[in-house]
Amino acid sequence: MSEYRDFLGDSYNEHNGEFDHDKAKSKAVNEKERCNIIISGASGVGKSTLINAIFGEAVVKAGVGKPVTQHLEKVTIPEKGICLWDTKGIEAENYQDTMASLKNEFRQAIDNANDDCDVPHVGWVCIKASSDRVEDRDLTLIGLLKKRNIPAIVVFTRVIGKAEREFVEEAKLIIDKEYKDFLGGAYVLVNSVPYEIDEDIVVKVKGLESLIEVTEARFPEGKKSAKNAFLKAQRLKIEKRLAAIKQGARKVVHLASAAAGTAGASPIPGSDAPIIAAIQSTMIYKINTEFELDADNSKMTSVLTGIMGVTALAQVGKALVSNALKFIPGAGTLIGGTISATTAIAITEAVGHAYIAVMEKFFNMETGEVVLPENSDRIISVFKDVFSYKK
């Protein structure tokens, strides 16, 4: 019967029936699927600009940077489910010493990692297309990824015009001499931000969607969770983003329903109803996290209260007479109610899928974000329209 405790963690106190919203939110964020991308290249190639263009404005600033070694830094953005590894100080004039150090640092940080969560799933090797030539450091960086079987994409940045495209074609020939089989043609040309040549000529953003497609294709077999995390985090291919988010949310519903089933099978009379309600509330916070929605506690308390009021009517005559549960601050006390495992699973599934439909209703297909109305009653009204539970 440990499944529901694993799902709830320390967000629910079985002794006093109290539910901690902040702990539930924190647990949801920490358990979100994650993708690790190593982004290598010299300073000034446009790595930060590229990252922000793919994942949203000011992502790099929003993350928490943590030096791993002298030349490697992790930028973790748990709310987005991404961890970015950034190579530092890879400059041509210090090439030999720096690359020797970096090889040792790769061994220290990646080869000796204790968990798959600490290993990059895919790598972007960034080369500025206005460079005079392909540097040895760029070839070495590709080699470091190849040695560790980390699928790589060579990203040519700041591709403005004909001169840059000609450089790219020459560079591809040089790189393919050594890494053709490893890369398999994984080259992408990008211009991450509009580039103004003069008042009348502006080179548009280009290549970013291609980078998303190529990256998606390069994830290794068996890394479906990491690929899904990447698709959820990117902000350019919105249909793919929504599909990945919904897939992650449905997985949350499945886990929550299984947890509710173990609570419904609890041998302690009357104890299962508040636990199931806590599971459903935790599930909703996890679905919020999938959609990158950080609603304030007061709004979510109101939403949870409303949802529990709706679902209480569907619980086949059980004595859930309160329209709010004890663990919701300021609400009444739950009265009675043992729920069978089968019923607990069915209701939790119904609540979860209905809430996903609510999130989709307020999902903006232009921005890729959920924007909830200020009035919680509007949210509950939509939930009522889509909620369906049959005995």
Helices and strands as residue ranges (DSSP letters): H 3-8, E 12-13, E 18-19, H 21-30, E 35-40, H 47-55, H 59-62, E 64-69, E 72-77, E 82-87, G 92-94, H 95-106, I 107-111, G 116-118, E 122-128, H 136-147, E 152-157, H 162-183, E 187-189, E 195-196, E 202-203, H 208-218, H 224-233, H 238-264, H 272-290, H 297-312, H 341-361, E 363-364, E 369-370, H 376-386
